[in-house]
Amino acid sequence: MADITKFNREMREYFDSLPMVLKEEIVQSSIEFESAEELKKYFENVNKIGK
């Protein structure tokens, strides 16, 4: 599971702005995000796949 307690402020603000479904997916994943930019890229990729 991704440990969102390790997110810095910028990462947490971006995470909090995401749809609940995506937040749940991130929390349940084993992906370790190092920056808000990585979260944004993940979200962009999910959107591309979903279209």
Residue pairs with C-beta under 8 A, 6 or more apart in sequence:
1 27
1 28
1 29
1 30
2 26
2 27
2 28
2 29
2 30
2 31
2 32
2 33
3 32
4 12
4 15
4 26
4 27
7 15
7 33
8 36
10 35
10 36
11 33
11 35
11 36
11 39
13 36
14 36
14 39
14 40
15 23
15 26
15 39
18 26
18 39
18 43
22 43
22 46
25 46
26 33
26 39
26 42
31 42
33 39
33 42
